[in-house]
Amino acid sequence: MNLERETKLQVPPGFRLPDLAADGWTATVGEPERLVTIYFDTPDLHIARWGCSLRHRRGEGWTVKLPDRGDEDDGAFLARREVVFEGAEARRPPEAAVDLVRAYVRTAALGTVARLHTRRARVDVTDELGLPLAVVTDDEVSVMQGRRVASRFREVEVELVEGTPPEVLDSLVGRLRDDGGATVDNVSKLARALGPAAIEAPEVIVPEIDRDATVAEVVRRAIAASVTRLLRHDPDVRLGEDPEAVHQARVATRRLRSDLRTFRDVVEPSWAAPLRAELRWLGGELGAVRDAEVLRDRIAGRAEALEPRDRAGVDAFVTGLERRRAQARSHLLGELRTERYDALLDSLVEASAAPRVHEELAQTRASEALRPALEALWKHLATAVGQAGTEGSDEALHAARIRAKRMRYAAEAVVPASGKRAREFAEAVADLQDVLGEHQDSVIARAWLRESASLGDPFVAGELAAVEAAAASDARASWPRVWKALSRKRLRFWA
């Protein structure tokens, strides 16, 4: 995968590339190229509207472009990740390429939406040592309809070579603007070719709401936020290069299930129940991968707590967990290619636009109508904490953690309609969830080490288990203090 960082400029009629050789740089003009590019999308341009693209370019094969997940895009340039696939023919995209945009295509038809013929002039900019800094391309593009030219446009791109400092971009763009009259707009070729339809908002929109929000608005916003999170992280789950993607997708499914449970008194049960069931299935698939990742990283991180002579023995346990993660990931990817997953995503997209709220409650003010649900969740949490006590069982502490998580998700769902106090409450619940989560992670780690001691040196397994027991003891000592801070009445914003 390649990170593409480029600035796109719109140029006036009669524009000519200025001399880009300066400050010790060399500008080498290449031979003109002729490119034929075909873009694929759904009839409603779902891929483009999520900021992605799927294209075939003669001589280059297939390319999927995805938005950059880093912090590099500050508006000065367009940062996108490119994943390239082989394929000389442009008739049908390879399955691996479609996989990366499948969450946006789902059950819709996929076909050609644009065919571009481009005449490209290329300039390679190098430093005084001959090392590449940037590539500047001047593209004259014809948008084709059959054999007829439907429209034309011209643009200049400045793409930095990886490792080139941003100052080079500033200098080159400044020269193009000052000497040639070009203006930065960072509009993709596909968007220029297709017009405003390609840059419309995606089909899932997280609406802005305020303190007067209705029940229907709060439910819709909560669902849309989690569906957006799931869809945006789907390509990275498939790529497998960022473990945070699986975590975020799992959080999205958990929040959706929790929110549908929280809102059960205001939504139609026959509509919510099948969604919750399918989300439970998906959450289980994601959870198998994520749990293995968390446990693997946790065990690996405990090596520093051991005697130096025992640290190498940790590797065997980490290897076993990586094998478990790989198996779970293989199964997950298979499930993500099924019609069942596509149908679930379609249902979630539909739910994000029009959740089935009881008609008589839909327009009721949310801060009032949802108060009973929040009060019930609080009582459930307080009861679970009471049952855990200071010497509660591992199972009781885990039950309290689950209740804390549900309470937190519910509070976060109503923050836009309830204000700052709801956010402060949610943060306090998150603190309790974290300390109880640390305890549960140690319980899981010790259980796994007990079952898997034969994977490596049993003595090292015992040492690791002792480290985890100490972590559990610390969590047990900490959580009552966190609960005391949370249980202050002033934090209960709905009261």
DOFITOR-303724 format. One line per field, with one value per residue (C-alpha): x, z, y. Coordinates in Angstrom, 2 decimals. Layout:
DOFITOR-303724
px = c(X, ...)
pz = c(Z, ...)
py = c(Y, ...)
This chain:
DOFITOR-303724
px = c(0.00, 1.27, 0.38, -0.28, 0.26, -0.55, -1.83, -4.21, -4.39, -6.87, -5.15, -6.36, -6.59, -3.22, -1.38, 2.25, 4.32, 6.93, 10.58, 10.64, 14.44, 15.65, 17.32, 19.71, 16.89, 16.79, 13.57, 13.56, 10.76, 9.64, 8.06, 4.30, 2.04, -1.44, -3.55, -6.89, -8.63, -11.96, -13.72, -16.19, -18.90, -22.55, -25.25, -25.53, -21.74, -21.53, -17.78, -16.96, -19.23, -17.31, -14.10, -12.83, -12.36, -11.97, -10.28, -8.48, -5.69, -4.24, -0.70, -1.06, -3.83, -6.42, -6.16, -8.34, -7.88, -8.92, -8.87, -5.74, -6.23, -3.26, -2.92, -1.02, -3.87, -4.04, -5.81, -2.59, -2.70, -4.92, -3.67, -4.97, -3.83, -3.40, -3.76, -2.77, -3.91, -2.79, -5.15, -4.70, -8.42, -10.86, -14.06, -14.42, -12.57, -10.72, -12.49, -9.69, -10.14, -13.93, -13.49, -11.96, -15.05, -17.62, -19.03, -20.03, -21.23, -23.02, -25.86, -25.83, -24.71, -21.14, -20.35, -18.46, -19.25, -16.47, -13.92, -11.08, -8.46, -5.51, -2.52, 0.11, 3.27, 5.53, 8.31, 10.56, 12.07, 15.30, 17.70, 21.38, 22.32, 19.88, 17.46, 13.77, 11.70, 8.44, 6.62, 4.67, 2.17, 0.21, -2.89, -5.22, -8.26, -11.08, -14.22, -15.61, -19.15, -18.69, -16.40, -17.55, -15.78, -18.38, -16.16, -12.56, -10.55, -6.93, -5.20, -1.72, -0.71, 2.26, 2.99, 5.71, 8.02, 7.86, 10.18, 10.20, 9.67, 6.46, 8.49, 9.20, 5.46, 5.01, 7.78, 6.54, 2.90, 3.91, 5.79, 2.86, 0.49, 2.74, 4.12, 1.21, -1.92, -2.92, -5.25, -5.31, -8.65, -7.68, -10.60, -10.07, -10.28, -13.35, -15.14, -14.24, -15.54, -18.80, -19.56, -21.33, -22.90, -19.47, -18.90, -22.34, -22.52, -22.58, -25.86, -25.25, -25.35, -24.83, -27.27, -26.53, -28.96, -29.36, -30.90, -34.40, -33.82, -36.69, -36.53, -36.44, -33.51, -31.47, -32.07, -31.21, -28.02, -26.81, -27.37, -25.88, -22.72, -22.01, -22.92, -20.53, -17.79, -18.36, -18.38, -15.34, -13.22, -14.38, -11.62, -8.91, -10.34, -9.88, -6.39, -5.27, -2.49, -4.06, -5.32, -7.26, -9.63, -10.95, -11.28, -13.28, -15.53, -16.20, -16.99, -19.45, -21.31, -21.32, -22.65, -25.37, -26.51, -26.34, -28.22, -30.97, -31.29, -31.33, -33.98, -36.07, -39.04, -39.20, -38.47, -40.44, -39.27, -39.91, -37.53, -34.80, -34.57, -33.31, -30.77, -29.45, -29.20, -27.18, -24.98, -24.29, -23.10, -20.84, -19.54, -18.59, -16.58, -14.78, -14.33, -12.50, -9.83, -9.69, -9.53, -6.58, -4.82, -5.34, -4.16, -1.15, -0.04, -0.70, 1.42, 4.20, 4.19, 4.67, 8.10, 9.82, 8.46, 10.31, 13.90, 16.10, 16.88, 13.14, 12.05, 12.84, 10.40, 7.52, 7.92, 6.37, 3.16, 3.02, 3.45, 0.57, -1.68, -0.65, -1.62, -4.99, -5.45, -4.57, -7.13, -9.83, -8.97, -9.20, -12.66, -13.71, -12.68, -14.73, -17.79, -17.27, -17.61, -21.04, -24.48, -25.37, -22.91, -24.03, -27.65, -26.78, -25.01, -27.97, -30.28, -28.01, -27.83, -31.62, -31.84, -29.50, -31.87, -35.23, -35.17, -38.57, -39.49, -42.98, -45.05, -46.54, -43.03, -41.05, -41.53, -41.30, -38.37, -35.60, -34.28, -37.65, -38.72, -35.39, -35.05, -36.65, -34.20, -31.22, -32.58, -33.07, -29.51, -28.17, -30.09, -28.78, -25.21, -25.61, -27.05, -24.18, -21.63, -23.35, -23.22, -19.53, -18.67, -15.09, -14.49, -16.69, -16.01, -14.37, -17.75, -19.43, -16.82, -17.19, -20.98, -20.43, -18.13, -20.80, -23.35, -20.87, -20.30, -24.04, -24.45, -21.59, -22.88, -26.34, -24.96, -22.81, -25.79, -27.74, -24.85, -26.00, -29.45, -28.29, -25.15, -21.95, -23.19, -23.96, -20.44, -18.89, -21.00, -20.00, -16.33, -16.72, -18.42, -15.61, -13.11, -15.01, -15.28, -11.53, -10.47, -12.93, -11.77, -8.19, -9.30, -11.21, -8.27, -6.04, -8.61, -8.71, -4.91, -4.46, -7.08, -5.38, -1.94, -3.28, -4.77, -1.82, 1.18, 2.31, 2.95, 6.19, 8.08, 5.52, 7.71, 7.50, 3.75, 3.59, 5.64, 3.35, 0.31, 1.82, 2.27, -1.36, -2.50, -0.74, -2.49, -5.85, -5.10, -4.31, -7.57, -9.53, -7.97, -8.72, -12.25, -14.16, -12.55, -13.56, -17.11, -17.30, -16.42, -18.99, -21.80, -21.93, -25.46, -24.47, -23.19, -26.61, -27.56, -31.01, -32.26)
pz = c(0.00, -0.93, 0.65, -2.08, -1.07, -3.81, -4.38, -7.30, -9.03, -11.51, -14.31, -16.55, -20.36, -22.04, -18.92, -19.37, -16.77, -15.36, -14.93, -11.72, -11.45, -8.59, -5.18, -6.46, -7.80, -11.23, -13.25, -15.90, -18.46, -19.46, -22.64, -22.94, -21.89, -22.95, -20.25, -20.45, -17.07, -16.28, -12.96, -11.44, -8.92, -8.11, -9.96, -6.91, -6.67, -3.21, -3.48, -4.51, -1.90, 0.85, -0.46, -2.24, -5.83, -7.84, -11.20, -13.97, -15.89, -18.99, -18.27, -14.50, -13.51, -10.82, -8.03, -4.99, -3.32, 0.31, 2.53, 4.64, 8.28, 9.51, 10.51, 7.41, 5.47, 6.72, 3.63, 1.78, -0.13, -0.82, 1.11, 0.00, 0.34, -2.85, -3.06, -6.45, -8.00, -11.20, -14.13, -17.80, -18.58, -17.50, -17.85, -14.25, -11.09, -9.18, -6.08, -3.81, -5.07, -4.71, -1.16, -0.09, -1.16, -0.53, 2.52, 0.26, -2.67, -0.63, -2.75, -5.36, -8.94, -9.82, -13.24, -15.28, -14.30, -16.08, -18.85, -19.07, -21.76, -20.46, -22.18, -19.45, -19.37, -16.48, -14.71, -12.18, -9.57, -7.87, -5.38, -5.87, -5.21, -7.79, -5.20, -6.18, -4.39, -6.31, -9.53, -11.27, -13.90, -16.32, -17.38, -20.25, -19.63, -21.97, -20.41, -22.84, -23.58, -25.91, -28.61, -28.09, -25.90, -23.41, -21.68, -21.13, -18.26, -17.35, -14.01, -12.53, -9.75, -7.43, -5.70, -3.08, -2.98, 0.40, 2.87, 1.10, 3.54, 3.13, 2.38, -1.08, -1.76, -0.60, -2.92, -6.00, -5.50, -4.87, -8.16, -10.07, -8.57, -8.97, -12.43, -13.99, -12.24, -11.04, -8.03, -5.48, -5.23, -4.50, -6.51, -7.79, -11.50, -10.89, -9.15, -12.01, -14.51, -12.74, -11.15, -7.84, -7.57, -6.83, -3.80, -2.23, 1.34, 1.68, 2.26, 6.02, 7.59, 11.29, 11.90, 14.16, 17.09, 20.09, 23.56, 22.06, 20.07, 19.77, 20.51, 16.79, 16.27, 19.14, 18.04, 14.44, 15.38, 17.67, 15.03, 12.20, 14.20, 14.81, 11.27, 9.94, 12.23, 11.03, 7.33, 7.49, 9.20, 7.04, 4.38, 7.05, 8.74, 5.42, 4.81, 8.24, 8.62, 11.46, 14.49, 15.59, 12.67, 14.14, 17.52, 16.06, 14.02, 17.12, 19.16, 16.46, 16.67, 20.47, 20.56, 18.08, 20.12, 23.33, 21.87, 20.47, 23.93, 25.62, 23.21, 23.37, 24.93, 22.09, 19.02, 17.44, 18.97, 15.78, 13.96, 16.59, 17.60, 14.23, 14.00, 17.48, 16.64, 13.48, 15.26, 17.92, 15.17, 13.63, 17.01, 17.80, 14.59, 15.20, 18.87, 18.16, 16.27, 18.68, 21.81, 20.38, 19.46, 22.91, 24.68, 22.36, 22.97, 26.70, 27.09, 24.93, 27.05, 30.26, 29.20, 30.74, 34.16, 34.06, 34.84, 31.77, 31.40, 31.18, 28.70, 25.59, 26.82, 26.29, 22.51, 22.35, 24.00, 21.78, 18.72, 19.87, 20.23, 16.84, 15.33, 17.07, 15.77, 12.22, 12.28, 13.64, 11.03, 8.19, 9.37, 9.78, 6.23, 4.92, 6.79, 5.48, 1.93, 2.54, 1.51, 5.19, 5.92, 2.89, 3.98, 7.52, 6.23, 4.01, 7.02, 9.12, 6.43, 6.23, 10.03, 10.12, 7.88, 9.27, 12.59, 13.49, 16.51, 18.00, 16.28, 19.52, 20.99, 17.94, 18.41, 22.20, 23.68, 24.20, 27.49, 29.05, 27.19, 27.65, 31.35, 32.50, 30.39, 31.90, 35.41, 34.83, 33.54, 36.57, 38.94, 37.12, 37.43, 41.12, 41.77, 39.93, 41.87, 45.13, 44.23, 43.40, 46.72, 47.87, 47.76, 44.82, 42.47, 39.10, 37.49, 39.59, 38.65, 35.00, 35.27, 36.77, 33.87, 31.34, 33.14, 33.20, 29.48, 28.74, 31.01, 29.29, 25.79, 26.75, 28.28, 25.23, 22.94, 24.64, 25.12, 22.21, 23.77, 27.38, 27.32, 29.32, 32.41, 30.34, 28.90, 32.37, 33.57, 30.58, 31.25, 34.87, 33.83, 31.33, 34.20, 36.02, 32.85, 32.29, 35.74, 35.68, 32.14, 33.34, 35.95, 33.39, 30.97, 33.71, 34.45, 30.77, 30.50, 33.53, 32.28, 28.88, 30.41, 32.57, 29.53, 27.21, 29.47, 27.25, 24.35, 26.04, 29.30, 32.08, 34.51, 32.32, 32.04, 35.83, 36.06, 33.58, 35.52, 38.70, 36.96, 35.86, 39.37, 40.66, 37.99, 39.03, 42.66, 41.77, 39.85, 42.77, 45.06, 42.67, 41.45, 44.69, 44.70, 41.07, 41.85, 44.79, 42.48, 39.91, 42.40, 43.46, 42.86, 41.08, 38.14, 37.41, 34.70, 34.02, 37.60)
py = c(0.00, 3.44, 6.78, 9.32, 12.95, 15.41, 18.90, 19.43, 22.77, 24.15, 26.05, 28.91, 28.76, 29.06, 27.88, 26.81, 25.04, 27.43, 26.43, 24.37, 24.16, 26.36, 26.22, 23.57, 21.42, 19.84, 19.59, 16.86, 16.84, 13.36, 12.07, 12.77, 9.89, 8.90, 7.30, 5.52, 5.30, 3.67, 4.26, 1.80, 2.65, 2.09, 4.07, 6.37, 6.76, 5.25, 4.63, 8.20, 9.72, 7.88, 9.48, 6.36, 5.23, 2.03, 2.39, 0.56, 2.25, 0.70, -0.50, -0.03, -2.41, -1.78, 0.78, 1.36, 4.74, 5.16, 8.25, 8.65, 7.68, 9.74, 13.38, 14.42, 15.96, 19.55, 20.87, 21.71, 18.44, 15.47, 12.43, 9.04, 5.47, 3.47, -0.29, -1.71, -5.01, -6.71, -6.96, -6.16, -6.35, -3.63, -5.64, -6.81, -5.67, -8.38, -9.66, -8.45, -4.89, -4.98, -6.30, -2.99, -1.02, -3.73, -1.97, 0.93, -1.19, -3.89, -5.32, -2.54, -3.11, -2.15, -0.72, 1.86, 5.46, 7.36, 6.83, 9.35, 9.85, 11.86, 13.46, 13.79, 15.89, 14.87, 16.74, 14.97, 17.27, 16.11, 17.67, 18.53, 14.89, 13.60, 12.23, 12.48, 15.12, 15.39, 14.66, 17.42, 16.34, 18.51, 16.56, 17.40, 15.21, 14.24, 12.79, 10.25, 9.15, 6.23, 7.59, 11.16, 13.70, 14.92, 17.49, 18.48, 19.87, 20.45, 20.14, 20.10, 17.74, 18.04, 14.74, 14.49, 11.49, 9.73, 11.44, 14.79, 17.69, 19.73, 22.87, 21.46, 21.27, 24.87, 26.05, 24.19, 25.15, 28.76, 28.87, 27.36, 29.90, 32.92, 32.17, 30.34, 31.53, 28.07, 27.78, 24.97, 23.15, 19.48, 18.10, 14.57, 13.76, 11.63, 14.50, 16.88, 14.36, 13.51, 16.85, 17.58, 14.11, 12.61, 14.84, 14.59, 13.34, 9.54, 7.75, 7.67, 11.13, 11.85, 14.71, 17.65, 17.89, 20.18, 20.23, 20.28, 17.10, 14.64, 10.94, 10.14, 12.53, 11.10, 7.51, 8.33, 10.14, 7.37, 4.70, 6.79, 7.52, 3.85, 2.78, 5.42, 4.12, 0.55, 1.43, 3.70, 1.04, -1.88, -1.47, -1.41, -4.49, -6.27, -4.86, -6.03, -3.46, -1.46, -3.46, -0.38, -0.99, -4.25, -2.54, 0.35, -1.94, -4.02, -0.90, 0.14, -3.18, -3.08, 0.47, -0.37, -3.37, -1.37, 1.61, -0.59, -2.11, 1.31, 2.56, -0.59, 1.23, 3.76, 1.59, -1.22, -4.54, -6.53, -4.17, -3.93, -7.61, -8.99, -6.17, -6.92, -10.62, -10.00, -7.46, -10.08, -12.43, -9.78, -8.67, -12.24, -12.55, -9.25, -10.09, -13.33, -11.37, -8.46, -10.60, -12.53, -9.27, -7.77, -10.91, -11.27, -7.68, -7.97, -11.11, -9.62, -6.48, -8.48, -9.74, -6.70, -7.68, -11.02, -11.89, -11.24, -14.96, -15.78, -13.08, -15.11, -17.73, -15.33, -15.62, -19.08, -17.83, -14.77, -17.01, -19.19, -16.16, -14.82, -18.16, -17.93, -14.38, -15.41, -18.22, -15.91, -13.27, -15.79, -16.79, -13.15, -12.26, -15.15, -13.88, -10.35, -11.71, -13.24, -12.07, -12.12, -9.32, -7.30, -7.62, -6.53, -3.42, -2.58, -2.89, -0.69, 1.99, 1.96, 2.13, 5.12, 7.07, 5.96, 4.11, 2.69, 4.77, 4.44, 7.10, 8.44, 8.99, 10.06, 13.81, 13.80, 15.70, 13.15, 14.57, 13.75, 10.60, 8.76, 9.56, 6.25, 4.26, 6.09, 5.65, 1.93, 1.52, 3.34, 1.09, -1.99, -0.68, 0.15, -3.31, -5.00, -2.97, -3.87, -7.55, -7.29, -5.65, -5.33, -9.10, -9.96, -12.83, -12.34, -13.02, -10.32, -7.73, -8.66, -8.22, -4.76, -3.89, -4.87, -2.70, 0.19, -0.13, -0.04, 2.99, 4.78, 4.12, 5.34, 8.53, 9.21, 8.66, 11.46, 13.92, 16.16, 16.43, 16.64, 18.77, 19.01, 17.17, 14.08, 14.16, 14.45, 11.54, 9.42, 10.13, 9.08, 5.83, 5.23, 5.39, 2.64, 0.59, 0.91, -0.28, -3.16, -3.94, -4.16, -6.67, -8.75, -8.72, -10.11, -12.84, -13.83, -13.77, -16.04, -18.47, -18.66, -19.14, -21.95, -23.70, -23.03, -23.54, -26.43, -24.04, -22.96, -23.11, -23.78, -21.87, -18.74, -19.25, -19.27, -16.08, -14.35, -15.52, -14.04, -10.68, -10.81, -11.71, -8.60, -6.49, -7.94, -7.15, -3.54, -3.24, -4.69, -2.12, 0.76, 0.27, 1.10, 4.54, 5.10, 3.98, 6.38, 9.28, 8.14, 7.61, 11.25, 12.42, 15.60, 13.56, 12.09, 14.56, 13.10, 13.45)
